[in-house]
Amino acid sequence: MLFRFSRTLAFLFVPLVCRAQAILVPARYELQVRVDFAEETLQGRARLLLVNSGTEPVTRASFLLYRLLTVRGVTGVKDALEFSQKVVAITDFPKQQVNQVIVSLSEPLPPGERTAVTIEYDGFLLGYAETGMRYIQDRVDPHFTMLRDDALAYPRPGLPSLAAGRQSVNWRYEYDARITVPKDMRVVNGGTLLETVVDGERATYHYKSLRPSWRMDFAIGRYQTISVGAVSVHHLPEDQAGAKGVADAVQRAINLFTSWFGPLRDPTPIAFIEIPDGWGSQTDATAILQTAAAFRDPRRYGEAYHEVSHLWNVRDSEQPSPRLNEGLATFLETLATQEFTGGRVREEKVAAILERLRGNLAKRPALRNTPLIAYGRAGMTDLSYTVGGVFFDLLHRLIGAEAFQMAVRDFYGRYAARGASTAEFLETIRQSSPVETRALVSDWILTAAWTERIHQFKDVDALLGYYRRTGGE
């Protein structure tokens, strides 16, 4: 029997799976989702290939789904599996609720071994905007629908904890997905579209991942597509005029960053997908989600440059990650914008960030004793964009454009295949720099001394002068 629900496991929820689930990671997803706009529901079937990457056998697995999605059955490699499900609050973010599903494996999974679990589910998707995460507006709506990890539209291995969830950024899995929608809608994704099968009034879009990634994003709407080189731009009908400009901007950014940092290690076609404003821009291995503002206003092309720069990121081996790469992307967004438009974009941007950081110090006292390298553990990665952005601006000024480009190029070339730590990145900077950078690195990455420096020195030129004088002190 496929649809077997075990209530006897309810008492087992968190205590028995915390350690086990921390080491189960997905290697592959096979996903089938049918979107029903009339009922405003979705029905899904997800087969996950799971790997025990730990050192002890695993007997139970925990999965998270959106709070209004209900699991109807779970099977293993051969037989139905017992499971329990319950809507619970995220322990360190109680505003958010999820459906936690505990699955009892048919036999213990030894370290290094794999098993498959298939989960059938259905229900409603209404987003998480009420929690303060306003960009997660995901819902079943004929105007626009998004199926993605952020809203837990498909089951994700994990525990109801933000701290535990940060471990998932190192996941890399392949996927094979079939998404069924009304035939007048299109599903767009960063993978390869293998086929589109029309059956009556419905169409099924069959996508396969181009490269292993840490997320799957499926945007559903009345999309149109234009291509420039290896870039495909999927845009909403009302923004056809701006799509060509965005495609050119993306290609321009790829060419610029390639000239600075070298070619991508594994170049693949890139899908640039327009989403409505407020839904949050994001980047995965082969797709960039970009809000509509960048399509409608050329002055917002910097947002596209930001996301494109992430293609040269090296996977962070530290968990939870301090997300220093967001600081680098913030700086490269500004640098590329100035490269293409001229003016004083860079000076204006860093001045605005410094002023914002001075204001934040009064509101967030923890900034004074939490270094950027610890932002992941402290849950402060929203500051990685700004604090990191100033660090990279100062570094670029201090060591020069050529050494800066060499550092990023060498780091990417050396570690793109396996990932690297912040310490390895800082060592690459040291090796590439013609001048001493210890004081700058210490103040902005390893300690929180920058909180004093931005009060001592009123602008970036004064800060730069200080680091030129102090060097390694």
URDAVEN-V382648 format. One record per residue. N is the residue number from 1. RES is the residue in one letter. NEAR is the number of other C-alpha atoms within 10 Angstrom. Layout:
N:RES:NEAR  N:RES:NEAR
//
This chain:
1:M:9  2:L:16  3:F:15  4:R:15  5:F:17  6:S:15  7:R:11  8:T:10  9:L:15  10:A:14  11:F:10  12:L:12  13:F:20  14:V:15  15:P:9  16:L:15  17:V:19  18:C:17  19:R:14  20:A:20  21:Q:23  22:A:20  23:I:21  24:L:25  25:V:24  26:P:21  27:A:19  28:R:20  29:Y:23  30:E:16  31:L:22  32:Q:20  33:V:22  34:R:19  35:V:23  36:D:16  37:F:15  38:A:9  39:E:10  40:E:15  41:T:19  42:L:22  43:Q:18  44:G:22  45:R:23  46:A:20  47:R:22  48:L:24  49:L:20  50:L:22  51:V:20  52:N:22  53:S:16  54:G:18  55:T:11  56:E:15  57:P:17  58:V:21  59:T:17  60:R:23  61:A:25  62:S:27  63:F:21  64:L:25  65:L:25  66:Y:26  67:R:24  68:L:18  69:L:24  70:T:20  71:V:24  72:R:16  73:G:19  74:V:27  75:T:23  76:G:20  77:V:14  78:K:9  79:D:12  80:A:19  81:L:23  82:E:23  83:F:25  84:S:22  85:Q:23  86:K:15  87:V:18  88:V:15  89:A:17  90:I:17  91:T:14  92:D:12  93:F:13  94:P:12  95:K:12  96:Q:19  97:Q:20  98:V:22  99:N:22  100:Q:29  101:V:27  102:I:27  103:V:25  104:S:20  105:L:21  106:S:17  107:E:11  108:P:13  109:L:19  110:P:17  111:P:16  112:G:13  113:E:12  114:R:16  115:T:19  116:A:18  117:V:21  118:T:21  119:I:24  120:E:21  121:Y:19  122:D:20  123:G:17  124:F:18  125:L:24  126:L:18  127:G:23  128:Y:22  129:A:15  130:E:12  131:T:13  132:G:10  133:M:14  134:R:13  135:Y:17  136:I:20  137:Q:21  138:D:21  139:R:20  140:V:23  141:D:18  142:P:17  143:H:10  144:F:17  145:T:20  146:M:25  147:L:22  148:R:16  149:D:17  150:D:19  151:A:22  152:L:21  153:A:28  154:Y:26  155:P:28  156:R:22  157:P:22  158:G:27  159:L:26  160:P:25  161:S:14  162:L:15  163:A:18  164:A:16  165:G:16  166:R:16  167:Q:18  168:S:18  169:V:17  170:N:18  171:W:14  172:R:16  173:Y:20  174:E:20  175:Y:21  176:D:18  177:A:24  178:R:24  179:I:22  180:T:26  181:V:24  182:P:18  183:K:16  184:D:11  185:M:17  186:R:20  187:V:25  188:V:28  189:N:26  190:G:27  191:G:26  192:T:17  193:L:17  194:L:13  195:E:12  196:T:17  197:V:14  198:V:14  199:D:11  200:G:8  201:E:9  202:R:15  203:A:21  204:T:22  205:Y:21  206:H:21  207:Y:23  208:K:18  209:S:21  210:L:17  211:R:18  212:P:16  213:S:19  214:W:17  215:R:19  216:M:25  217:D:23  218:F:20  219:A:21  220:I:24  221:G:22  222:R:18  223:Y:21  224:Q:16  225:T:17  226:I:14  227:S:16  228:V:13  229:G:10  230:A:13  231:V:19  232:S:19  233:V:25  234:H:25  235:H:27  236:L:20  237:P:13  238:E:13  239:D:15  240:Q:17  241:A:12  242:G:17  243:A:26  244:K:18  245:G:17  246:V:25  247:A:23  248:D:16  249:A:19  250:V:26  251:Q:18  252:R:15  253:A:25  254:I:20  255:N:13  256:L:17  257:F:21  258:T:15  259:S:12  260:W:16  261:F:19  262:G:18  263:P:16  264:L:16  265:R:12  266:D:8  267:P:10  268:T:14  269:P:15  270:I:25  271:A:23  272:F:30  273:I:26  274:E:25  275:I:24  276:P:16  277:D:13  278:G:13  279:W:19  280:G:15  281:S:20  282:Q:15  283:T:19  284:D:19  285:A:21  286:T:21  287:A:25  288:I:24  289:L:24  290:Q:24  291:T:21  292:A:23  293:A:19  294:A:20  295:F:25  296:R:18  297:D:12  298:P:13  299:R:12  300:R:16  301:Y:21  302:G:22  303:E:19  304:A:23  305:Y:26  306:H:26  307:E:25  308:V:25  309:S:25  310:H:19  311:L:21  312:W:23  313:N:20  314:V:21  315:R:20  316:D:22  317:S:15  318:E:19  319:Q:18  320:P:23  321:S:23  322:P:27  323:R:25  324:L:26  325:N:22  326:E:24  327:G:24  328:L:24  329:A:25  330:T:26  331:F:27  332:L:25  333:E:24  334:T:23  335:L:19  336:A:22  337:T:23  338:Q:16  339:E:13  340:F:12  341:T:10  342:G:11  343:G:11  344:R:11  345:V:15  346:R:20  347:E:15  348:E:11  349:K:16  350:V:20  351:A:15  352:A:12  353:I:16  354:L:19  355:E:13  356:R:12  357:L:19  358:R:14  359:G:11  360:N:13  361:L:13  362:A:11  363:K:10  364:R:10  365:P:10  366:A:13  367:L:20  368:R:15  369:N:11  370:T:18  371:P:23  372:L:24  373:I:23  374:A:18  375:Y:21  376:G:20  377:R:16  378:A:15  379:G:15  380:M:17  381:T:23  382:D:14  383:L:20  384:S:23  385:Y:20  386:T:22  387:V:25  388:G:26  389:G:26  390:V:24  391:F:22  392:F:23  393:D:22  394:L:21  395:L:21  396:H:16  397:R:14  398:L:22  399:I:19  400:G:14  401:A:13  402:E:12  403:A:19  404:F:21  405:Q:19  406:M:19  407:A:22  408:V:22  409:R:20  410:D:19  411:F:24  412:Y:23  413:G:17  414:R:14  415:Y:17  416:A:18  417:A:12  418:R:10  419:G:17  420:A:18  421:S:16  422:T:18  423:A:12  424:E:13  425:F:20  426:L:17  427:E:14  428:T:18  429:I:24  430:R:17  431:Q:15  432:S:19  433:S:19  434:P:12  435:V:15  436:E:19  437:T:21  438:R:16  439:A:19  440:L:26  441:V:19  442:S:16  443:D:19  444:W:22  445:I:24  446:L:17  447:T:17  448:A:20  449:A:19  450:W:22  451:T:19  452:E:12  453:R:15  454:I:17  455:H:11  456:Q:12  457:F:14  458:K:13  459:D:15  460:V:18  461:D:12  462:A:14  463:L:17  464:L:18  465:G:12  466:Y:16  467:Y:20  468:R:18  469:R:10  470:T:14  471:G:14  472:G:14  473:E:11
//
